[in-house]
Amino acid sequence: DGEKAINAYNALMDDGMQILVGTVTTQPALSVVPLSYEDRVFTLTPSASGDDVISINDNDNVFQICFTDSNQGTRSAQYINENFEDPKIAIIYRNDDAYSQGIRDNFVAEAESRGMSVVYEGTFTNDTASDFSVQLTAAQTAGADVVFLPIYYQPASVIFSQANAMGYAPTFFGVDGMDGILSMPGFDTALAEGLMLMTPFSATVESNQAFVDAYTAAYGGEPNQFAADAYDGVYIIKQALEAAGCTGDMSSEEICEKLVEVMPTITFTGLTGKDMTWNAEGQVSKAPTAYVIKDGVYAETN
């Protein structure tokens, strides 16, 4: 949460932090990035996707590796519109979470602009994430054949289980927070068969195999997009530091000013995207990839 993130940030500053690769999600990022802006610490967040992360207090020192929530929501609506014939869409999202709410808002805006049919919207909170029977029943009654889930994989696992129990089998469509569902302890991966998701990384793609093997050997489990984003982050920083001519004896303030200047000039190819570039606001540009879970693994759909 925000308080823990602030405490961790302050501890790192006490240890002489010069650059921050973090935080993981939007809510703690919104607590930390005003501090890094004030301290002039260059910040590259692997997976905090909220639009406000790179704009709060008009900060110029924060850049993202992941898509913004607006981009994820917009791209998801575009993909569904272009690849499904007249879908009836239900949306189930968490309305006390900036990540989920932001993606939902931009999905709906894009869907409306394209004349897409959203037949039902249901919400939940962190405290009500154990029972989705009301939302699923309403979506089924409304005739939804696609259910958009701009949420993380933990509540999604409950949704898949309860939908299966009631005999409801729409196409579920998620975003990058869904990555990790196949490695969730105790989850029956058969329940996720046919799930589609927009995510920047798949452990089953051949070009990622060296990273997957090394990660699995080191940590005993298969990496998901959060691990891949963080891995790319370290090498993005390395490339930017080299391009800017930064050295270890420089202050965090000096490094920050040089990296803010150089980031919009570099192009990076890594695990989570080819030819990634950044604008001056810190937003990344890269092609999204859609996957479908087939026979328990990710398969590319495009």
C-alpha positions as CSV (number, residue, x, y, z in Angstrom):
1,D,0.0,0.0,0.0
2,G,1.0,3.7,-0.1
3,E,2.4,3.9,3.4
4,K,4.6,0.8,3.0
5,A,5.8,2.2,-0.4
6,I,6.7,5.5,1.2
7,N,8.6,3.7,4.0
8,A,10.5,1.6,1.5
9,Y,11.3,4.7,-0.6
10,N,12.6,6.6,2.4
11,A,14.8,3.6,3.5
12,L,16.3,3.5,0.0
13,M,17.0,7.2,0.1
14,D,18.8,6.7,3.4
15,D,21.0,4.1,1.7
16,G,21.9,6.6,-1.1
17,M,19.6,5.6,-3.9
18,Q,20.4,7.4,-7.2
19,I,17.8,5.9,-9.5
20,L,14.5,4.1,-8.7
21,V,13.2,1.2,-10.7
22,G,9.7,0.9,-9.2
23,T,7.0,0.7,-8.0
24,V,5.1,-2.4,-9.2
25,T,1.5,-1.1,-9.2
26,T,-0.3,2.2,-9.5
27,Q,-1.5,2.8,-6.0
28,P,1.9,2.7,-4.3
29,A,3.4,4.6,-7.3
30,L,1.0,7.5,-6.7
31,S,2.4,7.7,-3.1
32,V,6.0,7.5,-4.1
33,V,6.4,9.5,-7.3
34,P,5.7,13.0,-5.7
35,L,8.6,12.2,-3.4
36,S,11.0,11.2,-6.2
37,Y,10.0,14.3,-8.1
38,E,10.8,16.5,-5.1
39,D,14.1,14.7,-4.5
40,R,14.9,14.6,-8.2
41,V,15.4,10.9,-8.4
42,F,14.8,9.5,-11.9
43,T,12.1,6.9,-11.7
44,L,11.3,4.1,-14.2
45,T,8.2,2.1,-13.1
46,P,8.0,-1.4,-14.7
47,S,4.3,-1.9,-14.2
48,A,2.5,1.0,-12.5
49,S,0.1,1.7,-15.4
50,G,-2.1,4.6,-14.1
51,D,-2.1,7.6,-16.3
52,D,-1.6,9.8,-13.2
53,V,1.7,8.1,-12.4
54,I,3.5,10.1,-15.1
55,S,1.5,13.3,-14.7
56,I,0.9,13.8,-11.0
57,N,2.2,17.2,-9.9
58,D,3.4,17.7,-13.6
59,N,6.4,15.5,-12.9
60,D,9.0,15.1,-15.6
61,N,11.2,12.4,-14.0
62,V,8.9,9.4,-14.1
63,F,8.7,7.0,-17.1
64,Q,6.7,3.8,-17.7
65,I,7.7,0.5,-19.2
66,C,4.0,-0.7,-19.3
67,F,1.2,0.7,-21.2
68,T,-0.9,3.4,-19.4
69,D,-4.3,2.4,-18.3
70,S,-5.9,4.5,-21.0
71,N,-3.8,2.7,-23.6
72,Q,-4.7,-0.7,-22.3
73,G,-8.4,0.1,-22.2
74,T,-8.4,1.7,-25.6
75,R,-6.4,-1.1,-27.2
76,S,-8.6,-3.8,-25.7
77,A,-11.8,-2.2,-27.0
78,Q,-10.2,-1.9,-30.4
79,Y,-9.1,-5.5,-30.5
80,I,-12.5,-6.8,-29.4
81,N,-14.2,-4.6,-32.0
82,E,-11.9,-5.8,-34.8
83,N,-11.8,-9.5,-33.9
84,F,-15.3,-10.4,-32.6
85,E,-18.5,-10.2,-34.6
86,D,-21.1,-8.0,-32.9
87,P,-20.1,-9.0,-29.3
88,K,-22.3,-8.3,-26.4
89,I,-19.9,-7.2,-23.7
90,A,-20.1,-7.3,-19.9
91,I,-17.5,-5.6,-17.8
92,I,-16.6,-6.6,-14.2
93,Y,-14.1,-4.2,-12.5
94,R,-12.9,-3.2,-9.1
95,N,-14.1,0.3,-8.4
96,D,-11.8,1.0,-5.4
97,D,-8.6,0.4,-7.5
98,A,-7.1,3.1,-9.7
99,Y,-5.7,0.5,-12.2
100,S,-9.0,-1.3,-12.7
101,Q,-11.1,1.9,-12.8
102,G,-8.8,3.6,-15.2
103,I,-8.8,0.8,-17.7
104,R,-12.5,0.4,-17.5
105,D,-13.1,4.1,-18.1
106,N,-11.0,4.2,-21.3
107,F,-12.4,0.9,-22.5
108,V,-16.0,2.3,-22.2
109,A,-15.0,5.5,-23.9
110,E,-13.5,3.7,-26.9
111,A,-16.4,1.2,-27.1
112,E,-18.9,4.0,-27.2
113,S,-17.0,5.8,-29.9
114,R,-17.1,2.6,-32.0
115,G,-20.8,1.8,-31.3
116,M,-20.0,-1.4,-29.4
117,S,-22.6,-3.0,-27.2
118,V,-21.9,-3.0,-23.5
119,V,-24.9,-4.8,-22.0
120,Y,-23.8,-5.0,-18.4
121,E,-21.3,-3.5,-15.9
122,G,-20.7,-4.9,-12.5
123,T,-18.3,-3.7,-9.8
124,F,-16.6,-5.0,-6.7
125,T,-14.2,-3.9,-4.0
126,N,-11.2,-5.5,-2.3
127,D,-13.5,-6.5,0.5
128,T,-16.1,-8.1,-1.8
129,A,-13.7,-10.0,-4.1
130,S,-14.8,-13.5,-2.9
131,D,-18.2,-13.8,-4.4
132,F,-19.2,-12.7,-8.0
133,S,-22.4,-14.7,-8.3
134,V,-24.5,-11.5,-8.6
135,Q,-22.3,-10.0,-11.3
136,L,-22.0,-13.2,-13.3
137,T,-25.7,-13.9,-13.2
138,A,-26.5,-10.4,-14.4
139,A,-23.9,-10.7,-17.2
140,Q,-25.4,-14.1,-18.3
141,T,-29.0,-12.8,-18.1
142,A,-28.0,-9.8,-20.3
143,G,-26.7,-12.2,-22.9
144,A,-23.0,-11.1,-22.7
145,D,-20.8,-13.4,-24.8
146,V,-17.6,-11.5,-24.0
147,V,-16.7,-10.5,-20.4
148,F,-14.0,-7.8,-20.1
149,L,-12.0,-8.1,-16.8
150,P,-9.7,-5.1,-16.2
151,I,-8.5,-6.7,-13.0
152,Y,-5.7,-8.8,-11.5
153,Y,-5.6,-12.5,-11.7
154,Q,-6.4,-13.3,-8.1
155,P,-10.1,-12.1,-8.2
156,A,-10.3,-13.4,-11.8
157,S,-9.5,-16.9,-10.6
158,V,-12.7,-16.7,-8.4
159,I,-14.7,-15.4,-11.3
160,F,-13.6,-18.3,-13.6
161,S,-14.4,-20.9,-10.9
162,Q,-17.9,-19.5,-10.2
163,A,-18.7,-19.0,-13.9
164,N,-17.8,-22.6,-14.5
165,A,-19.9,-23.8,-11.6
166,M,-23.0,-22.0,-13.0
167,G,-22.4,-23.2,-16.6
168,Y,-21.6,-19.7,-17.9
169,A,-18.9,-19.9,-20.6
170,P,-18.4,-16.5,-22.3
171,T,-15.0,-15.4,-23.8
172,F,-13.2,-13.8,-20.9
173,F,-10.8,-11.0,-21.9
174,G,-8.2,-9.5,-19.6
175,V,-5.3,-7.1,-19.6
176,D,-1.7,-7.3,-18.2
177,G,-2.8,-7.8,-14.6
178,M,-4.2,-11.1,-15.6
179,D,-0.8,-12.4,-16.3
180,G,0.2,-14.9,-13.6
181,I,-3.1,-16.8,-13.6
182,L,-1.5,-20.0,-14.8
183,S,1.1,-20.1,-12.1
184,M,-1.3,-19.2,-9.2
185,P,-1.0,-21.8,-6.4
186,G,-4.0,-24.0,-6.2
187,F,-5.7,-22.7,-9.3
188,D,-7.1,-25.2,-11.8
189,T,-5.6,-23.9,-15.1
190,A,-8.3,-25.7,-17.1
191,L,-10.7,-22.9,-15.9
192,A,-8.7,-20.3,-17.8
193,E,-8.8,-22.2,-21.1
194,G,-9.8,-19.8,-23.8
195,L,-9.0,-16.7,-21.8
196,M,-7.7,-13.9,-23.9
197,L,-5.5,-11.1,-22.6
198,M,-3.4,-8.2,-23.7
199,T,0.0,-8.6,-22.1
200,P,3.5,-7.6,-23.1
201,F,5.2,-10.9,-22.3
202,S,4.7,-14.7,-22.6
203,A,7.0,-17.3,-21.1
204,T,6.1,-19.7,-23.9
205,V,7.5,-17.5,-26.7
206,E,10.8,-19.1,-28.0
207,S,12.7,-15.9,-28.0
208,N,12.1,-15.5,-24.3
209,Q,13.3,-19.0,-23.4
210,A,16.8,-18.1,-22.1
211,F,15.3,-15.6,-19.6
212,V,12.6,-18.0,-18.6
213,D,15.1,-20.8,-18.0
214,A,17.5,-18.6,-15.9
215,Y,14.6,-17.1,-13.9
216,T,13.1,-20.6,-13.2
217,A,16.5,-21.9,-12.1
218,A,17.0,-18.9,-9.8
219,Y,13.6,-18.6,-8.2
220,G,11.9,-22.0,-8.8
221,G,8.9,-20.7,-10.7
222,E,8.1,-19.4,-14.2
223,P,8.3,-15.6,-14.7
224,N,5.3,-13.5,-15.6
225,Q,5.1,-10.0,-17.2
226,F,5.9,-8.3,-13.9
227,A,9.3,-10.1,-13.8
228,A,9.9,-9.3,-17.4
229,D,9.0,-5.7,-17.1
230,A,11.5,-5.3,-14.2
231,Y,14.2,-7.1,-16.1
232,D,13.8,-4.8,-19.0
233,G,13.8,-1.9,-16.7
234,V,17.3,-2.5,-15.5
235,Y,18.6,-2.7,-19.1
236,I,16.6,0.4,-20.2
237,I,18.3,2.3,-17.3
238,K,21.7,0.9,-18.4
239,Q,21.2,2.0,-22.0
240,A,20.0,5.4,-20.9
241,L,22.9,5.9,-18.5
242,E,25.4,5.1,-21.2
243,A,23.6,7.3,-23.7
244,A,23.7,10.2,-21.2
245,G,27.3,9.6,-20.2
246,C,26.4,9.3,-16.5
247,T,28.9,8.0,-14.0
248,G,28.5,6.5,-10.5
249,D,30.0,9.5,-8.8
250,M,27.2,11.8,-10.0
251,S,24.4,12.9,-7.6
252,S,20.9,11.7,-8.1
253,E,19.9,15.2,-9.2
254,E,22.6,15.3,-11.9
255,I,21.6,11.8,-13.1
256,C,17.9,12.6,-13.1
257,E,18.4,15.7,-15.3
258,K,20.5,13.8,-17.8
259,L,18.1,10.8,-18.0
260,V,15.0,13.0,-18.4
261,E,16.7,14.6,-21.4
262,V,17.9,11.4,-23.0
263,M,15.0,9.0,-22.5
264,P,12.9,10.4,-25.4
265,T,15.9,9.8,-27.7
266,I,16.5,6.1,-27.1
267,T,15.0,3.0,-28.7
268,F,15.0,-0.3,-26.7
269,T,14.1,-3.8,-27.6
270,G,13.6,-6.3,-24.8
271,L,11.4,-9.0,-23.4
272,T,8.3,-6.8,-23.3
273,G,8.5,-5.0,-26.6
274,K,10.4,-4.3,-29.7
275,D,11.6,-0.8,-30.6
276,M,10.2,0.8,-27.5
277,T,10.4,4.6,-27.4
278,W,9.2,7.2,-24.9
279,N,7.7,10.7,-25.2
280,A,8.8,13.5,-22.9
281,E,5.8,12.8,-20.7
282,G,7.2,9.3,-19.9
283,Q,4.6,7.2,-21.8
284,V,6.0,4.2,-23.7
285,S,5.1,3.4,-27.3
286,K,5.2,-0.2,-28.4
287,A,2.9,-2.7,-30.2
288,P,0.5,-4.6,-27.9
289,T,0.3,-8.4,-28.1
290,A,-2.9,-10.4,-27.6
291,Y,-2.6,-14.0,-26.3
292,V,-5.2,-16.8,-25.8
293,I,-4.7,-19.6,-23.2
294,K,-4.8,-22.8,-25.1
295,D,-3.9,-26.2,-23.6
296,G,-2.6,-24.5,-20.5
297,V,-0.2,-22.2,-22.2
298,Y,-0.2,-18.8,-24.0
299,A,-0.6,-18.8,-27.7
300,E,-0.3,-15.7,-29.9
301,T,-3.5,-14.5,-31.6
302,N,-1.8,-12.0,-33.9
